[in-house]
Amino acid sequence: MSYSIRRPAAHHAQPSSFHAGTSDTPANAARAWAVEGFNVGIWELNPVTNELYWSKRARELLGVAPDVPEDWDLGWSAIHPDDRGWIPAALDRAMDPLGDGHYHVDFRIVHPDGRIVWVDSRARAVFKETPEGRRAVGLFGAMLDITERKQAEADVRQSEAHFHALADLVPDLLWSNNVRAKSEWYNQRWFEYTAQTSEEARGDGWLEVIHPDDRETVLRNLHIAVERGAPLRHEHRIRRSDGVYRWFLVQVRPVRDEQGQISSWYGAATDIHEERMARIAAEQARAEAEAAVHVRDQFLSMASHELRTPLTALSGYAYVLGTVAQSSAGEIPKLTDTITRQVERLTRLIDRLLDISRLQQGQLVIERHPVDIVALAATTVADFRATLPATSSHTVELRCPAGHVLIEGDADRLEEVLFNLLSNAVKYSPEGGPVHVVIGRSAAEAIVEVQDQGIGIPVDAQPHVFAAFYRARNGRAQAPGFGLGLHIVGEIVQRHNGRIEVDSAEGVGSTFRVLLPLLDTAR
Ligand code: ADP
């Protein structure tokens, strides 16, 4: 059927309940008011005469100027060319005797000034039984201006298009879920990374690319987030197109509508694989290191104590044996002497290990009493000379200022410091190399110097000599040792709020200088 959209000529007009233009009776006047009082355009089609009636508002919507005569012919030209096609078909369907009589189309009208008006046009057909059968005798319709709504929808579509274009540029995987956490949209990166198709990913399809070991936790966390309506942040693995799983930081947060109701969820997954691997490796390394330190500390303290006891007995018996052997002939005195020296060596090692173990466990207690460094140096040097083998040709000279040099500290520990420095001076000097101990003072410090003319310390080794177990390469070649003495010396000096310095030149000699704060009253 074809329709001419035409206002019926006045003489053809049939009185109708919708004819707002007719106000001949009070009832019709009221109807006219009702029809024109709202923003709705009313129209009526008589399929028998093919005539159309338009209300005033309908004419406005159609862009017909008020001065256009009543029987103007709208023609199809006012309808936007893209929308013309389906209006006649929709009208036919509405008036199909076998159909439900409904008509509903949204279409655009091009006004004479070029403005485009969107209308929502709906109608209902009225059927009548005739001798020829059931047929439509009228179509009663209403039109509403929906330009603003359509514009808003177009704006939303446009901003969505912008959002999607932007989202496709992001290196992260992005998606949106509906209120029940079913996925509705993914950015391009998701499809590239997972190699899923949009059909595979939709709904719960994303679960398929989550690492099987992580799925339960992921679902549980999501469930809790949805229950609470709270954002979620967790890490899990997502399968890459080549089947490799990589770690992602996944953040999901709810989007709320104007009423504050959650309307959807947005998610973003950032690849943190390398970072997480490095973190795990670092945590492992730290745990292993801590375990190793713990084992070492335990071993040190246990071994030192356990070794000390039998050694004390051994050294006692070696001494007795030595005295008895004095009168014996042959190799025996030499052998007992060797035993004594080895026992002493072991005792020294164990004492140092014990010191280190105490240092590490914070058990190295420094007693604080006034100490005269001059007197302390005199006794220590004397004691040290006594330990030198009778055959040794080393000389140890002591030079002191007149009077006392008082500091506050632990005399036993300070003796240990000087003793260690003297031992090194002799150990790292050629036979007969002289050693000097020089005591001095500055305005605020007592100064203890141990000078030798030995092998010296290479420049590159000098910064490390106070580290535990460190030995310079020329030192290793010269004499056996453990690399612990200077470490302990450094720690003791530091606990006296003092400093230790070394001046050394390879092949020339070394000077170790200990500086300790003077006791206030002595200044
Ligand atoms: P050890 O003497 O048992 O090796 P130390 O901690 O006492 O351990 O000394 C650390 C290293 O510093 C030595 O191995 C040696 O290389 C160097 N060193 C220490 N004192 C001297 C010195 N007076 N002359 C030359 N080198 C020294």
Residues whose N, C-alpha, C, O or C-beta is under 5 A from the ligand:
A	BS01	ADP	N424 A425 Y428 G454 I455 G456 I457 V465 Y470 R471 A472 G475 R476 P480 G481 F482 G483 L484 G485 L486 H487 S510
